Amino acid sequence: MSSDEEDALCALNLLNILNTKQKRVRNYWVHPFWRENRRRRGAFSVFKDLEDNNRFQSFYRMEKKTFDMLVELIGSKIQKKDTNYRRSVCPRECILITLRYFSGDVSMRSISYYFLRGETTVHNIIETTSKALWEILQPLYMPIPDQIIWKTIADRYNQLWNLPNCVGSIDGKHIRIKAPVNSGLSFFNYKGYFSIVLMATADAD
């Protein structure tokens, strides 16, 4: 058999495998486990009872007034439309899911069970909400500095900390990651785990 005939036979076998491979059949728009338990047992149902600010802050690691401000700022940007198949996740719950992800070393799966939402749904919510938070909050709290801002920061450092001509304080933080494929020890740090380093700068306040 010639090499051309062997290539043709391999191609035919590959096409046969692809044609016979069954696609995953989706049985539910929303799995019954999530649908039946969400209203009674999910974290968002608990949220409705946490009107006291101290309890809210203890549960979500953020003051309730700050949370309400975030809802007001980005709520309309992340609001989805209800469909005939399922109701959309409200902006308040989207922000709570994202805050839970930001608050510590938690997996998508644990958040999924915590809020009784599908894992893919949780992933999409965090991605969409994080993007909205950056787009709305960055111009307000992290604008690109100009000469006036640099001068204001320097004056503030001198006033508060007696440090003239200072425009920022820099520090680093190790962000834990899974080791990239074939990276060896490139991302292994002195603390004993794999990470990338976040370098951050803060102003005088």
C-alpha positions in Angstrom: 0.0 0.0 0.0 1.4 3.4 -1.0 1.8 6.3 1.4 -1.1 8.2 -0.3 -3.4 5.2 0.2 -2.4 5.0 3.8 -3.1 8.7 4.3 -6.5 8.3 2.7 -7.3 5.2 4.9 -6.3 7.2 8.0 -8.5 10.1 7.0 -11.5 7.8 6.4 -11.0 6.1 9.8 -10.8 9.5 11.5 -14.0 10.7 9.8 -15.8 7.5 10.9 -14.7 8.0 14.5 -16.0 11.6 14.4 -19.3 10.6 12.9 -20.0 7.8 15.3 -19.0 9.8 18.4 -22.2 10.7 20.3 -22.8 14.2 21.4 -23.7 14.8 25.0 -27.5 15.1 25.3 -28.7 17.8 27.7 -31.6 16.5 29.8 -32.5 19.6 31.7 -32.3 23.4 31.3 -32.1 23.5 35.1 -31.3 20.4 37.0 -34.1 19.4 39.4 -31.7 19.4 42.4 -30.9 23.1 41.9 -34.4 24.1 41.1 -36.1 22.3 44.0 -33.6 23.3 46.7 -32.6 26.8 45.7 -35.4 28.9 47.1 -35.3 27.1 50.5 -31.7 26.3 51.1 -29.4 28.4 48.9 -27.1 31.1 50.2 -29.1 33.7 48.4 -32.2 32.8 50.5 -30.1 33.3 53.6 -29.0 36.7 52.3 -32.6 37.9 52.4 -32.7 37.4 56.2 -29.4 39.2 56.8 -30.6 42.7 57.1 -28.5 43.4 60.1 -25.2 45.0 58.9 -22.9 43.1 61.4 -24.3 39.7 60.4 -24.1 40.6 56.7 -20.5 41.7 57.0 -19.6 38.6 58.9 -21.3 36.4 56.2 -20.1 38.2 53.1 -17.0 40.1 54.3 -18.4 43.4 53.1 -20.5 46.1 54.6 -24.1 46.0 53.4 -24.0 49.7 52.3 -21.0 48.9 50.1 -22.8 46.0 48.6 -25.8 48.1 47.9 -23.6 50.7 46.2 -22.2 47.9 43.9 -25.7 46.8 43.0 -26.6 50.3 42.1 -23.5 50.9 40.0 -23.4 47.7 38.0 -26.8 46.1 38.4 -28.2 47.3 35.1 -25.0 46.2 33.3 -25.3 42.5 34.4 -29.1 42.2 34.4 -30.2 39.4 32.1 -33.6 38.7 30.6 -35.9 35.9 31.7 -36.7 33.3 29.1 -39.5 30.7 28.6 -37.1 28.0 30.0 -35.7 29.7 33.1 -35.5 32.8 35.1 -32.3 34.9 35.0 -30.1 35.2 38.1 -30.7 38.7 39.6 -27.8 41.2 39.8 -27.7 41.0 43.6 -27.1 37.2 43.6 -24.5 37.6 40.8 -22.5 40.1 42.9 -22.7 37.8 46.0 -21.4 34.8 44.0 -18.5 36.9 42.7 -17.7 38.3 46.1 -17.7 34.7 47.5 -15.2 33.8 44.8 -13.0 36.8 45.6 -13.1 36.3 49.3 -10.9 33.2 49.5 -9.5 30.0 48.1 -12.8 28.4 47.0 -13.5 26.4 43.9 -16.3 26.9 41.3 -17.8 23.6 42.5 -18.0 24.7 46.1 -19.6 28.0 45.1 -22.0 26.0 42.9 -23.2 24.0 45.9 -23.1 27.0 48.2 -25.6 29.0 46.0 -27.3 25.9 44.4 -26.4 27.0 40.9 -24.9 25.0 38.1 -21.1 25.1 37.9 -21.1 26.5 34.3 -23.6 29.1 35.4 -21.4 30.2 38.4 -18.4 30.4 36.1 -20.2 32.6 33.6 -21.6 34.8 36.4 -18.2 35.4 37.9 -16.6 36.2 34.5 -19.4 38.6 33.5 -19.6 40.3 36.9 -15.9 40.7 37.3 -15.6 42.4 33.9 -18.5 44.7 34.8 -16.9 45.6 38.1 -13.6 46.5 36.4 -15.3 48.6 33.6 -17.4 50.6 36.1 -15.1 50.9 39.1 -11.7 51.4 37.4 -12.5 55.0 36.1 -13.8 55.9 39.5 -11.2 54.4 41.8 -8.2 53.7 39.6 -8.1 56.4 36.9 -4.9 56.7 34.8 -2.9 59.4 36.7 -2.1 62.7 35.2 0.2 65.5 36.5 -2.4 66.9 38.9 -3.1 63.4 40.4 0.6 62.7 40.9 1.0 66.1 42.6 -2.0 65.5 44.9 -0.7 62.0 45.9 2.8 63.4 46.6 1.3 66.2 48.8 -0.8 63.7 50.6 2.3 61.5 51.4 4.1 64.4 52.7 1.2 65.5 54.8 0.3 62.1 56.3 3.6 60.3 56.5 6.3 63.0 56.2 7.6 61.4 52.9 8.3 64.2 50.3 8.2 63.4 46.6 6.6 60.0 47.1 3.9 58.9 44.7 3.3 55.3 45.7 4.0 52.4 48.1 4.8 49.1 46.4 4.3 45.6 47.7 3.9 42.1 46.3 1.6 39.2 46.8 1.9 35.6 45.7 -1.3 34.4 43.9 -1.6 30.7 44.2 -2.0 28.9 40.8 -1.9 25.4 39.4 1.5 24.7 37.8 1.4 25.4 34.1 2.1 22.3 31.9 5.8 21.6 31.4 6.8 24.6 33.5 9.0 22.7 35.9 9.8 24.8 39.0 9.5 28.1 37.2 6.4 29.1 39.2 7.4 27.4 42.5 8.0 30.0 45.2 9.9 30.0 48.5 6.7 29.5 50.4 6.3 26.0 49.0 3.6 26.4 46.3 3.1 27.5 42.7 2.2 31.1 42.2 2.5 34.3 40.1 3.5 37.5 41.8 1.1 40.5 41.9 3.0 43.8 42.3 0.7 46.5 43.6 1.1 50.2 44.4 -1.1 52.2 46.8 -1.4 55.9 47.4 -1.0 57.7 50.7 -4.5 56.7 51.9 
